[in-house]
Amino acid sequence: MSKPQAVEQSAGHLIVESLKAHGVERTYVVPGESYLDVLDGLYNSGIESIVCRHEGGATYMAEAEGKLNQVPGVAMVTRGPGAANAHVGLHTAWQDSTPLVLFVGLIPFQHRDREAFQEFDPKAWFGTGAKRVMVLDHPERASEIVAEAMFAAVSGRPGPVVVGLPEDVIREKVSVPVHPPIPVATGGMTVEDWKSLKSALLESEKPLFVFGGNDWSEEGAKTFTAWLEDHQLAAAAEWRCEGLVPFSSPSYVGPIGYGRPRPTYDLLEETDLLVFVGTVPGDVITDGFNIRQNWEQKNFIVSIDPSLRGRSGPVTHQIVAKPDTFVRDLVRMDLDVKPEWKAFTQRMRGEQEKFATLPEASTRNEQATMDALMAHLVPALPENAMVTLGAGEHTNWAHRYFPTEFYTAMISARNGSMGYSIPSAVAAKLDKPERFVVTIAGDGEFLMNGQELATAAQYNAAILVVVMDNAEYGTIRTHQERQYPERVSGTQLKNPNFAKMADAFGGKGFLVETNDQLPEAVKNAVETVEGGQFALIHLKVPQRHKAY
């Protein structure tokens, strides 16, 4: 094997060559004078530069792309205010365990520690919310630092990495070869792990697998599903992780998370064996560290993170492995199906099927509802449809009714971050142009990053946006009513006409105020998207409108 050749070029251009070597296809940017040399390196590089309208939107897009692929998502922003705006995407990547690399342009090396224009300390700002924070102070290490950043983002428990780029350092010329990608350890089941899990399954009558995280491949998810179905074992989705096991699978028994539906509400206490794969029993799954806390209960946790960060409750056995590697070893475990497994899985699957049955496709002249919208929309979607979500009660209808049949069928922010819907949908469509991408946003959430519809229009990302307008921050209103009944304060909104906003941004908007308007609006919106243009349905619904 020949050695990589060194070509004299700027450190900034070498960074771009190194990203190409790691399989990066696009980067999400808000430009700044602090990293002009990297932007110049991207010119005709083969890496697509997606120019965004806000650093938060750019970092959300990169984070969403990190969920969709085995390669980290990449964002680039400028110093000071730009870095501050990007921080929300880092928090999302940290809590969601998403591989993300954020490049931040910095002041010149010679100006450091003099409170220069837009100066800040990246290690102080990001040190507690990123896996690593690195600053390129030596131009000859440019490619090495890219390799280290990409490795850190995907190794162990995935997460965000920040790389600071002083504007004078990246302009310096170097003759250094591109650093090769660093191999990532994936763990695996030991003989003891394999025997312990097999024994626990054979002793169990109501075993439940809980799947989640972003560290799967499509092949791993398919193999896992097939093994579950062959053994008639039940599987539930971590909050906002639907799609790894298909919606229609006889093994899929529903989502577990905030506001989880009654069919799965008591599952964690009822099951006599829990096997978490790719995730841990954190506070969302355990309802604030309250459910499944008895150390006599059996919990197997499959996680590559030996620290089990975020874990709550008992740990019977940890298997240190990434999901795909665990599944590789799991399928060698051929077990006779126990009647008790079959009965438990069929009962819970029946409950899930009843819960997920679409409501009436109402066409009455009455105020519009999300129930009616989903009843009209879901049958109109192609089989490969996927959904993206931000945060808020509007997401409950997607969790209940959206047919997450494929790997990466749902992309969402599990840290409860608002403003994620539009950026994530844009990234999903750019990365998976063959998929029909729907995003469901709340009215409050939409206005936090709705300007990224301009990015959708610029790059022909034909997405379908549903904005549920109940004129309030609904989730907070719900908490408010529980703790301070009949004292509504700080949660009410007066909204613009979102349909006209969509028209102004270059798409087509449809205002729906009554259910009888839904059939035509849904038909026209789907046809608009299939014709290559984004569409937005502005759905005005009642306040206190609940999915379950």
C-alpha positions in Angstrom: 0.0 0.0 0.0 1.5 3.3 -1.1 2.0 6.1 1.4 -0.3 9.2 1.2 1.3 11.9 -0.9 1.9 15.4 0.6 0.9 18.3 -1.5 1.7 21.9 -0.5 -1.6 23.7 0.3 -3.1 25.8 3.1 -4.1 24.2 6.3 -7.7 25.2 5.5 -7.6 23.4 2.2 -6.1 20.4 3.9 -9.0 20.3 6.3 -11.4 20.0 3.4 -9.3 17.2 1.8 -9.4 15.4 5.1 -13.2 15.7 5.4 -13.5 14.1 1.9 -11.2 11.3 3.0 -13.7 10.6 5.8 -16.7 10.4 3.5 -18.3 13.8 4.2 -20.6 14.7 1.4 -21.9 18.0 2.6 -21.4 20.6 5.3 -23.9 23.1 6.7 -22.5 26.6 7.0 -23.1 30.1 8.0 -20.1 31.9 6.5 -17.7 34.1 8.4 -14.5 36.0 7.7 -12.8 33.9 10.3 -12.7 30.7 8.2 -12.6 32.0 4.7 -9.7 29.7 3.7 -11.9 26.6 4.5 -14.7 28.1 2.5 -12.3 28.6 -0.3 -11.2 25.0 0.0 -14.8 23.8 -0.3 -15.0 25.6 -3.7 -15.2 22.8 -6.3 -14.2 20.3 -3.7 -17.0 17.9 -4.3 -18.4 18.5 -0.8 -21.7 20.4 -1.0 -21.9 23.6 1.1 -25.4 24.2 2.4 -25.7 27.8 3.2 -28.1 28.3 6.2 -29.8 31.3 7.6 -28.9 30.8 11.3 -26.1 28.9 13.1 -28.7 27.1 15.2 -30.4 25.9 12.0 -27.1 24.9 10.5 -26.0 22.9 13.5 -29.4 21.2 13.8 -29.1 20.2 10.1 -25.7 18.7 10.7 -26.9 16.9 13.9 -29.9 15.4 11.9 -27.5 14.2 9.2 -25.4 12.6 11.9 -28.5 10.6 12.9 -29.0 9.5 9.3 -25.5 8.2 8.6 -22.4 6.4 9.9 -20.4 9.6 9.2 -20.7 12.5 11.6 -22.7 15.5 10.5 -20.5 18.6 9.9 -21.3 22.3 10.5 -19.2 25.4 10.2 -19.8 28.7 11.9 -17.9 31.8 12.8 -16.5 33.0 16.1 -18.3 34.6 19.1 -22.0 35.2 18.3 -22.0 32.5 15.6 -20.5 29.9 18.0 -23.1 31.0 20.7 -26.0 30.5 18.2 -24.6 27.0 17.3 -24.6 25.8 20.9 -28.2 24.5 20.8 -27.2 21.9 18.2 -24.3 20.8 20.4 -26.6 20.2 23.3 -29.0 18.2 21.1 -26.1 16.1 19.9 -24.8 15.6 23.4 -28.1 14.4 24.9 -29.1 12.4 21.8 -25.6 10.8 21.4 -25.3 12.0 17.8 -21.9 12.2 16.0 -21.4 15.8 15.1 -18.3 17.9 14.3 -18.6 21.7 14.6 -15.9 23.8 13.1 -15.7 27.3 14.5 -13.6 30.1 13.0 -11.6 31.9 15.6 -9.7 35.2 15.9 -6.1 35.2 14.7 -3.6 33.4 16.9 -1.7 36.6 17.5 -4.8 38.4 18.8 -5.6 35.8 21.5 -6.3 36.9 25.1 -6.6 40.6 24.2 -10.4 40.7 24.0 -10.3 41.0 20.2 -13.4 41.4 18.2 -15.7 38.4 18.8 -13.1 36.6 20.9 -14.2 33.8 23.2 -12.6 30.7 24.7 -14.0 27.6 22.9 -12.8 25.2 25.6 -14.5 27.2 28.4 -17.7 27.6 26.4 -18.0 24.0 25.1 -15.8 22.0 27.4 -18.7 20.5 29.4 -21.0 19.9 26.4 -18.8 18.3 23.9 -16.7 15.1 23.9 -13.7 17.0 22.8 -12.8 20.6 22.1 -9.7 21.1 20.0 -8.0 24.2 18.6 -5.7 24.1 15.6 -2.7 26.1 16.8 -0.2 24.2 14.5 -1.1 24.2 10.8 0.8 21.0 10.1 -1.6 19.1 12.4 -4.7 20.2 10.4 -5.4 16.8 8.9 -4.6 14.9 12.1 -7.0 17.1 14.1 -9.8 16.4 11.6 -9.1 12.6 11.9 -9.1 12.9 15.7 -12.4 14.9 15.7 -14.2 12.4 13.4 -12.9 9.5 15.5 -14.0 11.1 18.8 -17.5 11.9 17.4 -18.2 8.2 16.5 -16.1 6.2 19.0 -17.6 5.0 22.3 -20.9 6.7 22.9 -21.2 9.1 19.9 -21.5 12.8 20.5 -20.4 16.3 19.4 -16.8 17.5 18.9 -15.7 21.2 18.5 -12.7 22.2 16.4 -11.5 25.8 16.6 -9.8 27.3 13.5 -7.8 30.5 14.0 -8.1 32.5 10.8 -4.4 33.1 10.4 -3.3 29.5 11.2 -5.6 28.0 8.5 -4.0 30.2 5.8 -0.5 28.9 6.4 1.0 26.6 3.8 1.9 23.0 4.8 3.2 19.9 3.0 1.5 17.2 5.0 -0.4 14.1 3.7 -4.0 13.5 4.5 -4.4 11.6 7.8 -6.2 8.3 7.3 -9.5 7.6 9.3 -8.9 6.1 12.7 -10.6 2.7 13.2 -13.4 2.6 15.8 -13.7 -0.3 18.3 -17.2 -1.8 18.4 -17.0 -4.2 21.3 -19.0 -7.4 21.2 -20.4 -10.1 23.4 -18.0 -12.2 25.4 -18.8 -15.9 26.1 -20.0 -14.9 29.6 -22.2 -12.1 28.1 -23.7 -14.6 25.6 -24.4 -17.2 28.3 -25.8 -14.7 30.8 -28.2 -13.2 28.3 -29.3 -16.6 27.0 -30.0 -17.9 30.5 -31.9 -14.7 31.4 -34.1 -15.1 28.3 -34.8 -18.7 29.0 -35.8 -17.9 32.6 -38.0 -15.0 31.5 -41.8 -15.2 30.7 -42.2 -11.5 29.7 -39.0 -10.3 28.1 -38.9 -6.8 26.5 -36.2 -5.4 24.3 -36.0 -1.5 24.3 -34.1 -0.2 21.3 -32.8 3.4 20.7 -29.9 5.6 20.0 -28.3 6.7 16.7 -25.5 4.1 16.5 -27.2 1.6 14.2 -26.9 0.7 10.6 -29.8 -0.2 8.3 -28.6 -3.8 8.0 -28.2 -4.1 11.8 -31.8 -2.9 12.4 -33.2 -5.3 9.8 -31.3 -8.2 11.3 -32.4 -7.3 14.8 -36.0 -7.1 13.7 -35.8 -10.5 11.9 -34.4 -12.2 15.1 -37.1 -10.7 17.3 -39.8 -11.8 14.9 -38.4 -15.3 14.6 -38.5 -15.6 18.4 -41.8 -13.8 18.9 -40.2 -11.3 21.3 -41.5 -7.9 22.1 -39.6 -4.6 21.4 -40.4 -1.1 22.4 -38.9 2.2 21.0 -37.1 4.6 23.2 -38.6 8.1 23.0 -38.4 9.4 19.5 -36.5 6.4 18.1 -39.3 4.7 16.1 -38.3 3.0 12.9 -35.5 0.7 13.9 -38.1 -2.0 14.3 -40.9 -1.3 11.8 -44.3 0.1 12.8 -46.0 -3.0 11.3 -43.6 -5.6 12.8 -45.4 -8.2 15.0 -42.7 -7.6 17.6 -43.2 -3.8 17.8 -45.3 -2.9 20.8 -45.0 0.9 20.8 -43.0 3.9 22.1 -41.8 4.5 25.6 -41.1 8.1 26.7 -42.7 11.3 27.8 -46.4 11.2 27.5 -46.2 7.5 26.6 -49.5 5.9 25.7 -51.4 3.7 28.1 -50.5 0.4 26.3 -46.8 0.9 27.1 -47.2 2.9 30.3 -46.8 -0.1 32.7 -44.5 -2.2 30.5 -41.3 -1.4 32.4 -42.8 -2.7 35.7 -44.6 -5.6 34.1 -41.7 -7.2 32.2 -39.5 -9.6 34.1 -36.5 -8.9 31.8 -35.5 -5.7 30.1 -32.8 -5.6 27.5 -31.8 -2.1 26.4 -30.0 -2.0 23.1 -28.2 1.2 22.0 -29.7 3.2 24.9 -29.9 3.2 28.7 -32.9 3.5 31.1 -32.6 7.3 31.5 -35.0 9.7 33.2 -37.4 9.9 30.2 -37.8 6.2 30.0 -38.1 5.8 33.8 -40.5 8.7 34.3 -38.0 10.9 36.2 -35.9 8.1 37.7 -39.0 6.6 39.4 -39.9 3.5 37.4 -37.9 0.3 37.4 -35.8 1.2 40.4 -35.9 -2.1 42.2 -32.5 -3.8 42.1 -34.2 -7.2 42.2 -35.5 -6.6 38.7 -33.4 -7.8 35.7 -32.0 -5.2 33.4 -29.4 -6.0 30.7 -27.9 -3.0 29.1 -26.1 -3.1 25.7 -24.0 0.0 25.5 -20.5 0.7 24.2 -20.2 3.4 26.9 -18.6 1.6 30.0 -19.7 4.5 32.2 -23.4 4.0 31.3 -23.8 7.8 31.4 -27.5 8.7 32.1 -28.4 5.3 33.5 -31.1 5.0 36.1 -32.1 1.9 38.1 -30.6 -1.6 38.3 -27.9 -3.1 36.1 -27.9 -6.9 36.1 -25.4 -7.2 33.3 -23.7 -4.8 30.9 -22.7 -5.8 27.4 -20.1 -3.4 26.1 -20.9 -3.3 22.4 -22.3 -1.1 19.7 -25.8 -2.3 18.5 -24.6 -3.8 15.2 -21.9 -5.8 16.8 -24.3 -7.0 19.5 -26.8 -8.0 16.9 -24.1 -9.9 15.0 -23.5 -12.0 18.1 -27.2 -12.2 19.1 -28.4 -13.9 15.9 -26.2 -16.9 16.8 -28.6 -17.5 19.8 -31.3 -19.7 18.4 -33.8 -20.3 21.1 -37.1 -22.3 21.2 -40.0 -19.9 21.4 -41.7 -20.1 24.8 -45.5 -19.9 24.8 -45.3 -17.2 27.4 -43.2 -15.0 25.1 -45.7 -15.4 22.3 -48.7 -14.6 24.5 -47.0 -11.5 26.0 -45.9 -10.2 22.6 -49.2 -10.8 21.0 -51.1 -9.1 23.8 -48.9 -6.0 23.7 -48.9 -5.9 19.9 -52.7 -6.0 20.0 -52.8 -3.0 22.3 -50.4 -1.1 20.0 -52.4 -1.9 16.9 -55.6 -0.6 18.6 -53.7 2.5 19.8 -52.3 3.2 16.3 -55.5 2.8 14.4 -56.2 6.0 12.5 -59.2 8.0 13.7 -62.1 9.1 11.6 -61.1 11.0 8.4 -63.6 13.8 9.3 -64.8 16.1 6.6 -67.3 17.9 8.7 -67.5 21.7 8.8 -66.0 22.0 12.3 -62.7 23.3 13.7 -59.8 21.4 12.3 -58.0 18.7 14.4 -54.8 16.9 14.2 -56.7 13.6 14.4 -58.5 14.4 11.2 -55.3 15.7 9.6 -53.4 12.4 10.3 -56.4 10.4 9.1 -56.3 12.2 5.7 -52.5 12.5 5.5 -51.2 9.0 6.4 -53.1 7.1 3.7 -51.8 9.7 1.1 -48.1 9.1 1.9 -45.8 6.8 0.0 -44.4 3.7 1.7 -41.0 5.3 2.1 -42.2 8.4 4.1 -40.2 9.6 7.0 -41.1 12.2 9.6 -39.0 14.8 11.6 -40.1 16.5 14.8 -39.0 19.2 17.1 -40.4 19.4 20.6 -43.9 19.9 21.9 -47.3 18.3 22.2 -47.8 18.3 18.4 -45.3 15.4 18.2 -47.7 13.1 20.0 -49.8 12.5 16.8 -46.7 11.4 14.9 -45.7 9.0 17.7 -49.2 7.5 17.6 -50.1 7.4 14.0 -47.1 7.9 11.6 -46.1 4.6 10.0 -42.4 4.4 10.8 -41.7 1.5 8.5 -38.1 2.1 7.5 -34.7 2.7 9.1 -34.4 6.4 10.0 -38.2 6.9 9.5 -38.2 9.3 12.5 -35.6 12.0 13.1 -36.2 14.0 16.2 -34.6 15.8 19.1 -34.7 13.8 22.3 -33.4 16.7 24.4 -36.7 18.5 23.9 -35.1 21.2 21.8 -37.5 23.4 19.9 -36.8 24.7 16.5 -35.6 21.4 15.2 -38.4 20.5 12.8 -37.6 22.5 9.7 -33.8 22.2 9.8 -34.0 18.4 10.4 -36.4 18.0 7.5 -34.2 19.9 5.2 -31.2 17.8 6.1 -33.2 14.6 5.8 -34.4 15.5 2.3 -30.9 16.5 1.1 -29.5 13.3 2.4 -32.3 11.0 1.3 -33.7 12.7 -1.8 -35.7 9.6 -2.7 -37.7 9.7 0.6 -40.9 11.6 1.1 -40.1 13.8 4.1 -42.8 15.2 6.4 -42.1 17.5 9.4 -44.7 18.3 12.1 -44.1 21.6 13.9 -45.9 23.5 16.6 -46.6 27.1 16.1 -44.2 28.3 18.7 -41.5 25.9 17.6 -41.9 26.7 13.9 -41.0 30.4 14.4 -37.7 29.5 16.1 -36.2 28.2 12.8 -38.9 28.6 10.2 -36.5 30.9 8.2 -34.7 27.7 7.1 -37.5 27.3 4.6 -35.3 29.7 2.6 -32.6 27.0 2.7 -35.2 24.4 1.6 -36.1 26.6 -1.4 -32.5 27.3 -2.3 -31.5 23.7 -2.4 -34.8 22.2 -3.8 -35.5 20.3 -0.6 -39.2 19.5 -1.3 -40.6 18.7 2.2 -44.1 18.7 3.6 -44.5 20.9 6.6 -47.5 20.7 9.0 -47.7 23.5 11.5 -50.2 22.8 14.3 -51.4 26.2 15.4 -53.1 26.2 18.8 -51.9 29.7 19.6 -49.9 28.7 22.7 -46.8 26.9 24.0 -48.9 23.8 24.6 -46.5 21.6 26.6 -45.7 24.4 29.0 -49.4 25.3 29.3 -50.1 21.7 30.3 -47.5 21.8 33.1 -48.9 25.2 34.1 -52.4 23.9 34.4 -51.2 21.0 36.6 -49.3 23.2 39.0 -51.1 26.5 38.7 -54.6 25.7 37.6 -56.6 28.5 35.8 -53.6 30.9 36.0 -52.4 31.0 32.4 -49.3 33.1 32.2 -46.6 33.5 29.6 -47.8 30.8 27.2 -50.2 32.4 24.8 -49.3 33.3 21.2 -50.6 35.5 18.4 -49.5 33.9 15.1 -49.0 35.1 11.6 -50.5 33.4 8.5 -47.9 30.6 8.1 -49.4 29.6 4.7 -48.5 33.0 3.3 -45.1 32.7 4.9 -44.6 29.5 2.9 -45.6 31.3 -0.3 -43.2 34.1 0.4 -40.3 31.7 1.0 -40.9 30.0 -2.4 -43.2 27.1 -1.5 -46.9 26.6 -1.4 -49.0 27.2 1.7 -52.4 25.9 2.6 -54.5 27.4 5.4 -56.8 24.9 7.0 -59.3 26.0 9.6 -62.0 23.4 9.3 -61.9 19.6 8.7 -63.9 19.9 5.4 -60.9 21.7 4.0 -58.5 18.9 4.7 -59.0 16.5 1.7 -58.2 19.1 -0.9 -55.4 20.7 1.2 -53.6 17.3 1.8 -54.0 16.3 -1.8 -52.6 19.6 -3.1 -49.8 19.6 -0.6 -48.7 16.0 -1.4 -48.8 16.8 -5.1 -46.7 20.0 -4.6 -44.0 18.0 -2.8 -44.0 15.3 -5.4 -43.6 18.0 -8.0 -40.4 19.2 -6.4 -41.6 22.1 -4.3 -42.0 22.4 -0.5 -45.5 22.7 0.9 -46.9 23.9 4.2 -50.2 23.1 5.8 -51.2 25.7 8.4 -53.6 23.8 10.6 -55.6 25.9 13.1 -56.7 23.6 16.0 -58.4 24.1 19.3 -56.4 24.8 22.4 -56.1 21.9 24.9 -56.2 19.5 21.9 -54.8 16.1 22.9 -53.5 13.1 21.0 -53.8 10.7 24.1 
